[in-house]
């Protein structure tokens, strides 16, 4: 056996040990949280509104980023260069504003009216006695959440494949099983605690890897020289069209419409702590985004041609760069950071989707005149999580989309359908139920149509026109139907 083969075995062995240790901690958190989450549906879905401000800050940040940041953004920067930085600026700014304004109003309203889910909020705000608004929201959630969760499973498959040599579909299956285990066990408490724990893996890897890789290359100046030699546009943050700039900045418009982020605002123990959470969350948002951008740039300096990456896939840059530059144990931590990003989003989305089925459809529509025990509701919630994992897994096994675009499609659909409508519902008393229903349907349809028409999709990210259309329709219909 050659020296290189011995080294590769060592890499595999130590990386696997580090990764297994990480997974054991996650399952331990799930077991620890199981008793609390089993006590009632509020505890299972929003932690009984007792979550610590630091946990909420970190959980909101990492659940919103997913594998899109670690695999998608690093790959995008590798292909496009520094101009891709605007893809992260938009959501950082929007989420800071949400923490300081929107989140407080949503938290106070949800406590006053005992709202556990986002459909609960809409139903209470507009007196939805017939369940029409709830039903539309449930359908919207399930359409986009399956895509979103499937994208995380696909990302897990890619990470397993590029890091451990496991066949990609096998990796997709393993990712689904791991996420299912602790989400079913511990509910929202387990999800939020693991998010906070996983944030440190993501932050460490995103800061440490580019620092080491740039040093190994010869320093910052050498990296810039390499990039300039390939293409001067790679280091120009303004080397993009107006449509691309608006589309990148518009990514942030998805944040007020993605329920796995909104549920964090509803779960914090005190609305007064949201300002502190805003500072913590924004700081780590900036740090992680900067790390992802630097990884993409230094990766391009190392690998001038995409054919030099595993599978000629830019989304394999992050784990491949780590494998080449880090000690096996640290490489294991990097792989853990990828799964941290995947799991912190997928588990949150599974809970949101399950809550829409159990809380919003079963309890509030199908059995609205019956008293159902909390333990039965928690049991049904766990069963629905299992069913949703199976559906998302099947979709993920046949999905051909890149993680970056599959996530952005789901992000856009939810952002356009719920973003403008929830903002208007909180801030404009003239908003009507008919206006909200029209806005949700408009946002969903414009997202889907725009996405599947190449000439439109190439001109601008579908979230921007869909968000604007949804907001306009909500206002116009509300004025028309106002009592």
N, C-alpha and C positions, 0 to 999 in steps of 0.2 A: 504494500500500500504506500502511495506517495505521501510526501509531507503535506501537500495541499489537500489530499483526501482526508488525512487525519484531522487537519484543521476544520474542514467542512463538517466532519462528524462531531467535533467539539462544539462548533457553532450550533449545530442542530440540537445536541444534547443540552447544553446550557440554556439555550433560548427556550427550549421546550420546558425545562425545569422552571425557569422564571415565569413562563406563561401559565403553567399549571398552578404555580403558587398564587398567581393573580386570580385565576378562576376560582380557586378554593376560597379566597377571601370574599369574592362576590357571592358565592353560594352561602357562605357563613352569614353574610349580611341578610340574605334572603331568609334564612332560618331564624335569625335574631328578630326580624321584623314580622314574622308570620303571625305571632299571637296578637300583636297590636292590630294588624291589618284585618284579622279575622273578626274583630269585634263589631264591625259595622261597615256599611257601604261608604259612608263619609270618610272613615279611616282608610278604607281600601283605595279610594280614588283621589282624595286630596289630603290625606294624612290628618284628618280631623281638624284642619285649620290650626295646626300646632307646630308648624315647621320653623326652624331656626333661620334667621336672616342670612347667615353665611351659607348655609346649605341651599337655601332658595337662590341666592345669587349665583353660586357655582352651578347648581342644577339647571337654572334657566339658561345660562350661557352654553353649557356643553350639550344640553338636549336640543338646542337650536342649531348646533353646528354639524353634528353627525360626521359620517365618513366624507361628506361633501368637502369639508375643510381640509382634512388630512390627505385624501386621495384626489378629490376633484380640483380644489384650488391649487394645490401643489402642481398637479398635472396641467392645469390651465396656464399658470405662470410659466411653466416649462415651455409650453407651446407659444404663448403670446408675449411673455416678458413682463416688465414692470407695469405696463398699462393695466394688467389684470388686478392691480391693487384696488381699483374702484369697486371690484366685486365684493370686497370686505368692508370698505368705508361706509357703504349705504346702511348695512344692517347694524353696524356699531352705533352710528348716530341715532337711528330710529329706536333701537332698544334702550338707549340712554333716555330718550324723551318718554318712551312708554313707562319706564320704571318711575320717572319723576312725576308723571301726570296721570296717564290712563290707568296704570296699575292700582293706584290708590282708590279711584272711583269704583273700579271693578271689584276690588277687595271689600270695600264698604257695602256696596250693593249686594254682593253675594252672601255676606254674613247676615245682613238685615233680612233677606228673603230666603235664607237657607238654600242657596244655590250650590250644587255640587259639581255640575257640569256647565259647559258653555250653552248648550240648548236650554238648561234650567234658567240661565240668565235671560235669554231671549224670551222664553215662555212667560217668565214673571214680569218682565218689562212690558210685554204687549198683551198680557192676559190671554194667552193661547189656550183656551179651554177645549177646543176641538182636536188639538194635537197636530194641526196642519203644518205649522212652523217647525215643530219638533221633527216631524217626519221628513221634511225637506232637508233639515240639517243632518239628520242621521244618514240619509242617502248621500249627501255631499261628503260627509266625513268618510264613509266607507269607500267611496270611489277613489278618493285621493290618498287615504291612509294605507290602503292595500299597496298602492304604488310606492308610497314612502317607505313602508316597512320592507317591502320586497327589495328596494334599492339597498337597504342596510344589509340584508342577507347576501345580496350579490357582492357588496363590498367585503363582507366577511369571507366569502368564497375566494375573492381575489387575494385577500391578505393571507389566507391559508396557503393558497397556491404559490404565490411569489415568495413566501417566507419559509414554508416547510415542505414545499414540493408536493402538496396534497392536490389531487384532482379538484378543479374548481367547484363542480357540483357537489362533491363530498364536503368541501369547505362551506358551501351554502347551507347544507343540511346541519353540519356541526354548529354553525352560527345560530341557526334557528333553535336548536335544542338548548344551547347555553342560555340564550336570552329568555326562552320559555321558562326554564327552571326557576330562576330567582324572581321573575315577574309574577308568576303564579303563586309562589310562596309568600312574598312579602308585600305585594301591592305598592302603593305610592311611597310609603316610608322606605321600603327597600330600594325602590327606583331612585328616590331623591338622595338617600345616603350613598348609594353606589355611584350616582352622578358626581357628588361632591368628592368622593374618593377617587373616581376615575379622572376628574379634572386635573389632579396633580400628575397623573401619568401623562396626560395630553400636554400639559404645560411644560413639564420636564423635557419630554421628547422634542417638542416643537422649538424649544430654546436651545437645548444641548446639541442636537444633531447639526443644525446649520453652523453653529459656532465651530464644532470640530471639523466639519467638512470644509469650511472656508480656510481654517488654519492648515489643514492638510494640503489644500490647493496652493497655498503660499501667501494667503492673506487677501484682504478686501480688494486691493489694487489689482492683483493678479486676476481675480474673478471678473472685475469690470473690464480688464483688457481682453480677456477671453470672450466675453459677451460682445464687446464692441467689434472684435475681429469677425465674429459670426454675423452680427447684424446690429448696427447702432440703435435700431428701434427697440431692441430688447431691454435697453436701460432707460428708455424714455417713457415716463408714466402717462404722457399725453399722446402717445402714438396709437390712437384709436379714433373711430368715427364718432360723430355726435350720437347716432343711434345706439352704438355699443356703450357709450358713456352713460346715457340715460337708462339703458337696460341694466347695466351693472349697478348703478346707484339705486335703481328701482327694486333691487333684490330686498332691500330693507322694508319695502311695503308689505312683504309677506309676514313679518313678525306679529302685527296686531291681529292677524287672521289665523294663526296656527295655534290650535287649542292646547297642544302640549306645552307651549310657552305660557299661554293665558292661565292654565291650571296652576302654575307656580305662583302667580300673583294672587290667586284665590286661596292658596294654601298657607301663606305666611302667617305667623302667629299674631302680628300686629301691623296694621297699615302704616304706622309711623316708622317702622323699620325698613320700609321700601327705599327711602333715600339712601340709607347706609348700603343696602343691597345694590343700589344703582352704581355707587362708587366702586364697590368690589367687582361687580359684574363687568362694568365698562373697562376697568383696568386689565382684567384677564382676557377680555375680548380683544383688546388691542395687542396684548402680548402674543396670544395664540395666532392672530391674523398675521402679525409681523413675522413670526416664525415660519408660517406656511409660505408666505411670499419669498422669504430668503431661501427656503428649501428648493422652491421652484427655480430660482435664479442660479443658485450654486449647482443644482442638478444639471441645468442647461450648459453651464461652463464645463462640467465633467463629460457630459454625453451630448455632443453636438448634433448627433443624428438620433431620431427616435428609434431606429432599428437597433440601437445599442442597449435599449431597455428590454426587460423580459416581456415577450409577446408583442414587442413594438407598441406598447401601451403606456401612454404618459401617466396613467393613474397608478402604475407600478413603481414610479420614481421614488416615492417616500420610503417604502420598505427596502427597496434595492439599494438605495444610497446608505441607509442605516446598516445594512448587512456588510457593506464594503468598508465602513469607517468606524464602527463601534465594536467594543468588546462583546462577546456572545451574550453575557448577562444583560448588558445595556441594550443589545439588539432585541432581547426578549422583552424588555420594557417598552421599546418602540412598538413591537407587535401588540403588546398589551394596550398601548395608547390608541392604536387603530381600533381595536375591539372596544375600548372605552368609548370612543366616539360613536361607533356603531350601536353599541348597547344603550348608551345614554339617550339616544334618540328613539331607537326601535321600541324599547320598553315603555317609554312615555307615550308613544303613539298607540301602542297596543292597549294601554290603559284607557286612553281617550276613546278609541274605537269601541272597546268593551263597555265603557260607561254609556256610550250612545245607544248601545243595544239593550243593556240591562236596565239602566236607570231611566233612559229617555223613551225607549220603546216599550219594554216589558212592564216596568213599574208604573210609568206615567201615562202610557197610552193603553196597552193591552189589559193591564190589571189596575187601572186607576181607581176603581171603586172597591178594591180589596186591600186588606192589610196583609203584608208579606213580611215574614221575619227577616231580620238583618242577616242572620247566618245563612238563610237560604239565598238571599241576594248576593252575598259574597261568594257562595258556592257557584251560583250561576255565572257570576263575573269571571271566576277562574275557568270555568268550562268554555265561556265565550273567548277568553284569551287563547286557549288551546285551539279552538276552531279557527280563529283569525290567523294564528301562526301557520296552520296548515294551508289556508288559502293563499297567504302571502308567500309561503314557501313554494307552492306550485307555480305561482306567477313568477317568482324569482328564478326558478330553474329554467324557465323558457325566455326570460327577458334578455333582449339583445342590446338594450340601450346602455350607454355609458352612465356610470353612477351619477356623475355631475348633472347631466341633463334630465335623468329620471327624477332625481331629487328636486331639481328646479321646477319641473312640471308640477309635481305634487305641491311644492311650496307655493307656486303661483296660484294653483287652483284654490287652495285654502285661503291664501292671502287675499285674493280678489273677491272670493265669495263672502268671507267673514270680516275682513279688515275694514272696509268702508262702512259696512252695515253695523258692526259693533261700535265703531267710533261715533257714528251718528246716533245710535241708540243711547250711548252714554252722555253725549254732549248736546244733542238737539231734541228738545221736547216735541217738536213737530213731526218726528219720525213715526210712521205708522207700521202696523204689522204687514199690510199689503206692500208698502214700500220696501221693507226688509226682504220679504219673500221675492219680490221682483229683482232686488239687488243681488241676492244670493244666486238666483237662477241665471241672471245676466253674467255675473262674474264667472260662474262655472262654464257657461256655454262659450263665452268669448275666449276664455283660456284654452278650451279644447279646440275650438275652430282655428284660432290663431296658431296654435302649436302644430296643427296638421296641414296648414297651408304654407308651403316652403317660402314663397315670396314674402309673406307676412312675418314668418318666424325669423328669416334672415335679416329683416329690417330692425326688429326690436324684440326684446324679451317679453313674452306674452303677459307677464304680470302687470306691466305698466298700463297698456291699453285696457286690460280686463279690470284693473282696479279703478281706473277713471270711469269706465262705462258703468261699473257696479254702483259707484258713488252717485253718478248723475241720475241713473235710473231710480235709485232709492229716494233721492230728493224729489224728483219730478212726480213719481207715483205717490209719495207721501203727501205732497201738496195737493194732488188731485183727489186723494181719498181722505184728507183731513176732515174730522168732524167739525 
